[in-house]
Amino acid sequence: MKEGGVRGPWTGTWPASLVTLAVRLVLGAVFLYACFFKIADPEDFAINIATYQILPDGLVNVLALTLPWLELVAGVLLVAGALSREAGLAIAGMLVVFIVAILMAMDKGLQISCGCFASEQAQADIGWPKVIEDAAMLAGAAWVVVAGGGRLSVDELLARLKRNRGKDVEPSRGEGT
Amino acid sequence: MIKVLKMVLGCAVIALLSAGAGLGYNALRGQGDLPLVASEGYYDNKVFVPCPEVLSHPEALEPSRVLRWNPDRLLVVDAREEEAFAKGHHEGSVSFPYSVLFPPEPSEVTALIARAGERTLVVCGDPEIGSGELLAADFMQAGVEQVYHVKGGCEALMQGQACKGPGR
């Protein structure tokens, strides 16, 4: 966090940055892919949410309308590496909610598809494999929250510009004194 | 600590802006927009009638095998909708429309079993929704031992009958 508040001591290394980049791209791509059908067809997504039988009727549509946009924004930010920690935290939060929802549905004995993606083929039934998949993505999101965007990110670019501007300003201040 | 708080705050801002974008986009969709609160409850209107679990698994028979049987010894039950039955059906079959949403009353099942008497029950239905297998499973659940369903449903059975031709 010393260098522009973007990188930690070990997370700023090139190998760690490459890992971060891979995690960011994979997570971002998954969430971007997942959000498009939900945005295009919120009615269908609302039914998917309702099949979990967790939320009251009044909240189903609101979540169906807002959650995909959070997936979209967080996905774009993560791929770009802008506000990476915040986007990572948003995605981690969503994944925690997904995991809890799946576990609750499993506890109720519901045999439903997860509603994660668009096509019928991509719709996996809820179960332990889905929980493990989400947990793995949660670990990735946690990595981004801890490590930040890495060297290959908009965050790093902005931090570098900020540092360079600071260097330019300092000598002139010195000259004045 | 301040950095963590900043991060959480930033995350909350992202969430709020995203929610706003989602609601705004929905409002712009015009007539096709999704109401914020469903006019009909998702749980009240029985949208989520679970697919019936097939507890018993009746054997599936090829239509050709069914057609070789003595017709006096079996009762073919047509599980398709009444309209489909009216358009055409296997000779001698009885209509017993099976709906996944509204499964038959146990008394209706018992009445049909009584009607079958000593005859073997063979159920055909709509293969796309598996109505034949589901109804045959209901008969099994009701205690019938000799019950089968037809592979390919009633259409396959009727086609087999047509292929068999007269005089054979």
Contacts between the chains, C-beta under 8 A, distances in Angstrom:
chain1	res1	chain2	res2	distance
A	1	B	3	7.0
A	5	B	3	7.0
A	39	B	22	7.8
A	39	B	25	7.4
A	42	B	26	6.9
A	42	B	34	4.8
A	43	B	34	5.7
A	46	B	34	6.5
A	46	B	38	7.3
A	46	B	42	7.6
A	47	B	42	7.3
A	47	B	47	7.0
A	50	B	42	3.8
A	50	B	43	7.2
A	50	B	47	7.4
A	50	B	48	6.9
A	51	B	48	6.1
A	53	B	43	7.0
A	53	B	48	7.3
A	57	B	37	7.1
A	57	B	38	5.8
A	57	B	41	4.4
A	57	B	42	5.6
A	57	B	43	6.4
A	57	B	44	7.6
A	58	B	37	5.0
A	60	B	38	6.4
A	60	B	42	5.8
A	61	B	34	5.4
A	61	B	35	6.2
A	61	B	36	5.6
A	61	B	37	6.2
A	61	B	38	5.5
A	62	B	36	5.7
A	62	B	37	7.8
A	64	B	34	6.7
A	65	B	22	4.7
A	65	B	23	5.9
A	65	B	25	8.0
A	65	B	26	5.0
A	65	B	34	6.1
A	65	B	36	7.5
A	66	B	18	6.7
A	66	B	19	4.0
A	66	B	22	4.3
A	66	B	23	6.6
A	67	B	22	7.7
A	68	B	22	6.7
A	69	B	18	4.3
A	69	B	19	6.8
A	69	B	21	4.8
A	69	B	22	3.6
A	69	B	25	7.2
A	70	B	14	7.3
A	70	B	15	5.6
A	70	B	18	4.0
A	70	B	19	6.9
A	70	B	22	7.7
A	72	B	18	7.1
A	73	B	14	5.9
A	73	B	17	6.9
A	73	B	18	4.4
A	73	B	21	7.3
A	74	B	14	6.6
A	74	B	18	7.5
A	77	B	14	7.2
A	83	B	10	6.0
A	83	B	14	6.9
A	85	B	7	5.1
A	85	B	10	7.7
A	86	B	7	5.7
A	86	B	10	3.8
A	86	B	11	4.6
A	86	B	13	7.9
A	86	B	14	5.7
A	87	B	11	7.9
A	87	B	14	6.7
A	89	B	7	6.1
A	89	B	8	6.9
A	89	B	11	4.3
A	90	B	11	5.0
A	90	B	14	5.5
A	90	B	15	6.1
A	93	B	11	7.3
A	111	B	50	7.7
A	111	B	51	8.0
A	145	B	7	7.5
